[in-house]
Amino acid sequence: METIDSVLTAADRAWQAYGVRSADRAALAADLRADLEAAVAEGAGPDQLIGPDVGDFARRLADESGVPRSHPEYPRLLGTALVGAALGATAGYAVFALLYPLMIRMFDKPPAFDVPVQLTVGVFYGIPAAIVVLGAVITVRVRMREVARIRQTANAIAVLWPLTGLLITPVVMAFGYAFDYSLATTVVFSEIAIVLGALAGATYLARRWALREPRPRTTVPPENAASTSPA
């Protein structure tokens, strides 16, 4: 049987995923706790008041209460992330310019001390790329801190953007190769559009993942539990 605290915890998760603001979640939780405690005092369990699906009950309660909800904010999220990425790219370029002479000295060794080219490329481009992702994540966390589940969204971006970069790089290289690595405006803008489209898709998936509804736990009614217990 669900306890009052477990019901309120599940309801709060559902409200947060539904886009209900923290102040409204607190008010809804206080009212729901009072109703649950009154039901328990009358001999009824929380399950009898809530029903089998806490998330569905919580969403209906939010709708009936008329509390405002935050929308997924996809356009704003993408714009904020790209602004942060641009700031990160600027910082990454500055760091790269400062560290470039040191990197050259580190990797320009005699033949007996050759460094694998994969490691060289990873260091040269990995550090600026990490700063770009970090800029996007920090900007999203700071500029959209009032948005529901934005921390989870930023964490998802931190995972999906690097994976997207790894997957899209060969595609962009193949596209450039097909046009003999031309610097024509249409080719360059097409490559930029491919990258931006991939990042937009990753950002959309990150937000969808952050707003996903936790799968409700299945509970065994007391009578069934008693019937399945060993004699």
VEXDOSE-88151 format. One line per 5 residues: number of its first residue (from 1); their letters; for each residue x, y, z of N, C-alpha, C. Coordinates in pm, whole numbers, always signed. Each point is the difference from the previous one (the first is absolute). Example, Ala and Ser with C-alpha at 12.3 -4.5 7.8 and 13.67 -1.06 7.14 Angstrom:
2
1> as> +1319/-569/+780/-89/+119/+0/+90/+120/+0 | -35/+105/-72/+82/+119/+6/-77/+109/+73;
//
This chain:
231
1> metid> +85/-120/+0/-85/+120/+0/+88/+125/+0 | -42/+97/-79/+75/+125/-6/-16/+78/+131 | +107/+66/+42/-8/+89/+115/-27/+143/-49 | -37/+87/+91/-28/+139/-38/+125/+64/-59 | +115/-23/+63/+123/+62/-50/+36/-51/-138;
6> svlta> -15/-130/-25/+34/-54/-132/-95/+52/-107 | -127/+17/+36/-96/+57/-94/+36/+144/-34 | +35/+78/+101/+36/+140/-23/+128/+11/-81 | +96/-91/+23/+123/+2/-79/-29/-30/-146 | -83/-102/-26/-34/-33/-138/-81/+112/-65;
11> adraw> -90/+61/+77/-79/+110/-55/+87/+120/-33 | +97/+29/+85/+89/+112/-26/+81/-23/-127 | +48/-124/-22/+71/-30/-124/-90/+21/-121 | -124/-43/+13/-94/+17/-111/-28/+147/-26 | -19/+78/+105/-24/+144/-18/+121/+69/-63;
16> qaygv> +119/-39/+44/+120/+62/-55/+13/-32/-148 | -22/-127/-36/+6/-38/-140/-111/+66/-82 | -110/+34/+66/-115/+62/-66/+18/+150/-17 | +110/+53/+57/+31/+141/-16/-60/+89/+106 | -39/-56/+115/-56/+81/+109/+115/+62/+79;
21> rsadr> -10/+128/+29/+106/+71/+70/+10/-46/+145 | +119/+23/+60/+28/-53/+133/-98/+54/+105 | -33/+130/-6/-92/+57/+99/-138/-65/-11 | -47/-21/-123/-130/-64/-19/+6/-147/+40 | +113/-65/-23/+13/-141/+43/-10/-9/+152;
26> aalaa> +61/+94/+69/-6/-1/+147/-144/+17/+49 | -75/+91/-64/-138/+23/+41/-86/-123/-28 | +20/-60/-118/-77/-120/-33/+33/-114/+95 | +129/-13/+34/+42/-107/+91/-61/+20/+138 | -6/+124/+48/-58/+26/+131/-147/-37/+3;
31> dlrad> -74/+38/-107/-142/-35/-5/-19/-152/-10 | +83/-63/-82/-13/-145/-17/+35/-73/+129 | +101/+46/+71/+36/-63/+128/-118/+10/+98 | -64/+116/+6/-114/+16/+91/-112/-97/-36 | -27/-15/-130/-106/-92/-43/+37/-145/+33;
36> leaav> +127/-35/-22/+44/-138/+27/-5/-30/+149 | +43/+96/+81/-2/-22/+145/-144/-13/+50 | -91/+78/-60/-141/-12/+39/-55/-136/-40 | +41/-48/-120/-47/-132/-45/+52/-111/+90 | +127/+10/+39/+59/-100/+88/-70/+0/+136;
41> aegag> -31/+120/+49/-69/+9/+130/-136/-67/-4 | -61/-5/-118/-131/-64/-15/+13/-148/-33 | +126/-50/-4/+20/-142/-24/+26/-38/-144 | +14/+98/-89/+28/-30/-141/+148/+21/-28 | +56/-82/-86/+140/+14/-37/+17/+100/-112;
46> pdqli> +123/+51/-21/+24/+94/-110/-40/-54/-135 | +15/-135/-20/-34/-58/-129/-149/+17/-33 | -83/-3/+102/-143/+12/-24/-39/+141/-45 | +76/+100/+43/-29/+137/-41/+67/+32/-133 | +122/-48/-20/+79/+36/-118/-35/-86/-120;
51> gpdvg> -18/-129/+23/-17/-92/-111/+132/-66/-36 | +2/-83/-104/+121/-77/-32/+112/+82/-63 | -31/+114/-61/+101/+79/-73/+14/+137/+68 | +107/+12/+79/+23/+126/+71/+25/+115/-98 | +79/-28/-106/+32/+105/-96/-124/+56/-68;
56> dfarr> -92/-88/-41/-123/+46/-65/-83/+83/+97 | -10/-45/+125/-76/+75/+100/+63/+138/+22 | +133/+5/+8/+68/+127/+25/-23/+97/-116 | +5/-49/-122/-23/+88/-115/-144/+53/-1 | -96/-89/+29/-140/+45/+5/-21/+102/+111;
61> lades> +67/-22/+114/-12/+95/+110/+57/+136/-39 | +111/+0/-71/+60/+127/-44/-94/+72/-97 | -58/-77/-92/-91/+61/-97/-123/+58/+70 | -57/-76/+93/-119/+47/+71/+30/+121/+88 | +124/+8/+50/+37/+114/+84/+31/+124/-82;
66> gvprs> +20/-17/-130/+26/+114/-87/+138/+62/+16 | +98/-77/+50/+133/+57/+17/+66/+14/-137 | +80/+105/-20/+69/+16/-129/+108/-104/-18 | +27/-34/-125/+103/-100/-31/+102/+59/-94 | +123/-47/+14/+107/+40/-91/-8/-87/-125;
71> hpeyp> +16/+62/-114/+2/-73/-126/+139/-58/-24 | +14/-92/-95/+132/-59/-24/+109/+101/-33 | -38/+116/-55/+97/+108/-25/+107/-42/-100 | -35/-77/-103/+101/-48/-94/+73/+114/-73 | -71/+97/-58/+73/+106/-71/+93/+79/+93;
76> rllgt> -52/+36/+117/+84/+76/+93/+120/-83/+46 | -24/-128/+26/+109/-88/+45/+108/-9/-106 | -38/-22/-125/+99/-11/-107/+76/+130/-16 | -72/+114/-1/+68/+128/-14/+98/+26/+114 | -42/-30/+122/+87/+21/+115/+123/-90/-7;
81> alvga> -21/-126/-38/+112/-92/-10/+99/+44/-108 | -50/+49/-113/+89/+43/-107/+77/+127/+38 | -67/+89/+72/+70/+119/+49/+114/-42/+95 | -32/-92/+91/+103/-50/+89/+113/-70/-73 | -36/-75/-106/+102/-66/-79/+90/+101/-71;
86> algat> -61/+109/-49/+81/+105/-64/+95/+65/+99 | -49/+26/+122/+88/+54/+103/+110/-99/+35 | -39/-128/+10/+101/-103/+26/+101/-11/-111 | -45/+16/-125/+92/-6/-113/+101/+115/+6 | -48/+118/+40/+92/+113/+14/+103/-27/+108;
91> agyav> -47/-50/+115/+93/-33/+108/+93/-114/-40 | -55/-99/-72/+83/-112/-45/+108/+44/-96 | -33/+95/-88/+102/+51/-93/+110/+72/+76 | -40/+77/+102/+100/+72/+80/+92/-98/+72 | -61/-105/+59/+81/-101/+69/+91/-71/-99;
96> fally> -53/-32/-116/+79/-68/-103/+119/+86/-43 | -25/+130/-18/+107/+89/-42/+109/+10/+107 | -42/-1/+127/+98/+9/+108/+80/-129/+15 | -66/-113/-20/+66/-129/+21/+69/-54/-124 | -26/+60/-114/+54/-54/-125/+152/-13/+2;
101> plmir> +74/+105/+42/+147/-18/+2/+45/-112/+93 | -67/-13/+115/+35/-108/+92/-30/-136/-61 | -110/-11/-69/-35/-127/-65/+102/-37/-107 | +43/+100/-75/+100/-26/-103/+127/-55/+63 | +44/+59/+110/+122/-48/+66/-20/-140/+56;
106> mfdkp> -120/-28/+48/-27/-131/+58/-1/-110/-105 | -57/+27/-115/-21/-104/-100/+104/+0/-111 | +78/+107/-10/+104/+4/-103/+128/-58/+59 | +3/-132/+14/+112/-71/+61/+83/-70/-107 | +120/-43/+37/+80/-80/-94/-75/-127/-39;
111> pafdv> +40/-66/-110/-71/-118/-48/-15/-109/+105 | +96/-13/+90/-8/-106/+101/-112/+26/+99 | -49/+123/+4/-104/+36/+96/-127/+44/-73 | -26/-62/-115/-118/+38/-77/-127/-20/+81 | -88/+99/-5/-129/-8/+67/-104/-39/-105;
116> pvqlt> -89/-95/+31/-102/-40/-98/-81/+119/-47 | -25/+3/-130/-72/+114/-57/-141/+10/+58 | -59/-117/+36/-135/+4/+59/+0/+77/+131 | +106/-19/+81/+9/+72/+127/+18/+150/-25 | +83/+32/-98/+23/+141/-33/-130/+69/-42;
121> vgvfy> -74/-66/-92/-126/+58/-46/-100/+10/+115 | -3/-105/+85/-92/+1/+113/+25/+116/+94 | +128/+29/+28/+32/+110/+90/-26/+135/-68 | +41/+11/-126/-14/+127/-71/-146/+42/-14 | -86/-96/-29/-139/+33/-27/-94/-39/+114;
126> gipaa> +41/-95/+83/-86/-44/+110/-20/+106/+106 | +107/+71/+35/-11/+102/+105/-93/+114/-44 | +18/+59/-119/-96/+105/-42/-142/-52/-11 | -17/-124/-49/-135/-56/-12/-64/-14/+137 | +79/-44/+99/-54/-14/+136/-42/+136/+56;
131> ivvlg> +76/+104/-31/-33/+135/+48/-128/+49/-68 | -20/-35/-127/-124/+38/-70/-121/-63/+68 | +9/-130/+28/-110/-69/+68/-23/+58/+140 | +110/+25/+70/-12/+57/+134/-68/+137/-5 | +35/+81/-99/-65/+131/-14/-149/-14/-22;
136> avitv> -41/-97/-84/-143/-21/-25/-71/-45/+127 | +60/-93/+74/-63/-54/+120/-15/+107/+108 | +107/+76/+22/-4/+103/+105/-102/+108/-36 | -1/+41/-127/-94/+105/-41/-144/-46/+15 | -28/-124/-36/-136/-53/+17/-38/-4/+147;
141> rvrmr> +92/-47/+85/-30/-10/+142/-25/+137/+62 | +77/+101/-43/-11/+133/+61/-117/+79/-57 | -11/+3/-134/-100/+85/-63/-142/-57/+7 | -12/-133/+22/-131/-63/+2/-25/-71/+133 | +59/+52/+106/-8/-69/+129/-142/-7/+54;
146> evari> -91/+85/-49/-137/-2/+51/-86/-104/-71 | +51/-60/-106/-76/-96/-80/+2/-137/+68 | -112/-68/-5/-10/-131/+64/+98/-99/-61 | +68/-77/+86/+92/-107/-36/+112/+47/-93 | +45/+123/+20/+106/+51/-86/+134/-62/+37;
151> rqtan> +19/-37/+126/+126/-64/+38/+15/-134/-72 | -109/-78/-3/+5/-128/-71/+22/+22/-149 | -59/+108/-55/+17/+30/-142/+146/+33/-30 | +60/+84/+84/+141/+36/-20/+91/-121/+12 | -29/-89/+94/+79/-122/+14/-10/-87/-125;
156> aiavl> -121/-7/-56/-18/-78/-122/+75/+63/-118 | +0/+133/-8/+76/+68/-105/+148/-33/+14 | +50/-2/+124/+142/-30/+23/+37/-139/-50 | -97/-90/-6/+28/-135/-50/-24/-9/-151 | -112/+57/-46/-41/-19/-140/+79/+85/-98;
161> wpltg> +40/+120/+39/+75/+84/-94/+134/-62/-40 | +82/-48/+95/+125/-64/-43/-23/-123/-87 | -101/-81/+35/-30/-117/-83/-43/+42/-140 | -80/+105/-6/-42/+52/-130/+119/+50/-80 | +94/+68/+69/+119/+47/-69/+81/-114/-59;
166> llitp> +13/-109/+76/+74/-116/-50/-68/-62/-121 | -133/-2/+1/-73/-63/-109/-8/+89/-124 | -11/+130/+20/-21/+89/-113/+130/+39/-70 | +113/-10/+71/+128/+38/-61/+30/-79/-127 | -11/-133/-1/+24/-73/-127/-97/+41/-110;
171> vvmaf> -124/+33/+37/-98/+41/-101/+44/+132/-65 | +42/+95/+82/+45/+129/-53/+127/-18/-84 | +91/-86/+48/+122/-25/-77/-32/-63/-134 | -94/-94/-1/-39/-63/-127/-66/+101/-93 | -80/+89/+56/-64/+103/-81/+106/+91/-61;
176> gyafd> +97/+41/+83/+108/+84/-52/+82/-71/-106 | +25/-127/+22/+77/-79/-97/-74/-8/-134 | -134/-15/+8/-79/-10/-122/+11/+126/-85 | +26/+114/+64/+15/+126/-72/+146/+46/-3 | +91/-97/+17/+144/+27/-7/+41/+108/+100;
181> yslat> -64/-3/+118/+29/+94/+108/-5/+145/-48 | -99/+27/-81/-18/+135/-54/-35/+98/+111 | +47/+123/-17/-33/+108/+92/-110/+90/-55 | -71/-50/-99/-112/+76/-56/-104/+25/+109 | -67/+114/-12/-94/+39/+104/-108/-105/+22;
186> tvvfs> -54/-55/-109/-108/-98/+15/+49/-126/+71 | +121/-42/-28/+55/-120/+63/+23/+24/+149 | +62/+113/+32/+30/+31/+140/-128/+13/+81 | -99/+72/-55/-126/+16/+73/-76/-131/+12 | +15/-87/-100/-63/-132/+9/+62/-81/+113;
191> eiaiv> +132/+8/+13/+67/-72/+108/-44/+55/+136 | -9/+132/+10/-47/+61/+125/-143/-43/+30 | -84/-6/-104/-139/-41/+19/-9/-144/+49 | +87/-87/-50/+1/-140/+44/+33/-7/+149 | +102/+75/+41/+41/-1/+141/-111/+56/+88;
196> lgala> -55/+114/-40/-106/+62/+81/-124/-89/+7 | -32/-66/-110/-114/-90/+1/+21/-117/+94 | +122/-53/+1/+31/-111/+91/-8/+45/+145 | +54/+119/+30/-5/+50/+137/-144/+32/+42 | -80/+51/-95/-141/+26/+32/-72/-129/+34;
201> gatyl> +27/-105/-77/-61/-129/+30/+44/-54/+136 | +129/+14/+31/+50/-46/+130/-62/+79/+114 | -19/+130/-21/-62/+84/+104/-146/-38/+21 | -69/-27/-108/-140/-45/+11/-9/-131/+78 | +87/-94/-32/+0/-128/+70/+36/+18/+147;
206> arrwa> +93/+92/+28/+38/+25/+139/-119/+51/+81 | -77/+90/-60/-117/+54/+70/-108/-106/+17 | -22/-80/-104/-98/-107/+10/+40/-99/+109 | +128/-31/+7/+48/-94/+102/-21/+59/+139 | +28/+129/+16/-14/+63/+131/-145/+7/+44;
211> lrepr> -93/+13/-94/-141/+14/+33/-75/-133/+2 | +73/-109/-19/-68/-129/-5/-65/-30/+134 | -109/-70/-7/-74/-37/+121/+59/-129/+56 | +40/-2/+128/+50/-125/+57/-106/-109/-7 | +45/-120/-33/-93/-112/-10/-57/-32/+137;
216> prttv> -133/-2/+11/-58/-25/+132/+35/-139/+51 | +22/-8/+130/+30/-128/+61/-129/-80/+16 | +10/-129/-20/-115/-86/+19/+1/-51/+143 | -112/+13/+67/-10/-46/+138/-96/-116/+9 | +28/-90/+87/-83/-118/+20/-102/+31/+108;
221> ppena> -130/-8/-30/-100/+25/+104/+20/-94/+117 | -37/+46/+121/+25/-82/+119/-60/-138/-9 | -123/-11/-59/-64/-130/-3/+77/-96/-90 | +54/+55/-116/+79/-84/-89/+130/-41/+65 | +62/+97/+75/+125/-31/+65/-19/-110/+102;
226> astsp> -116/+5/+69/-24/-103/+101/-21/-135/-65 | -67/+1/-117/-28/-127/-64/+124/-64/-61 | +101/+84/-34/+123/-54/-61/+107/-31/+100 | -23/+37/+127/+102/-28/+101/-6/-145/+36 | +118/-61/+32/+3/-143/+33/-80/-28/+126;
231> a> -67/-113/+4/-81/-39/+114/+89/-37/+118;
//
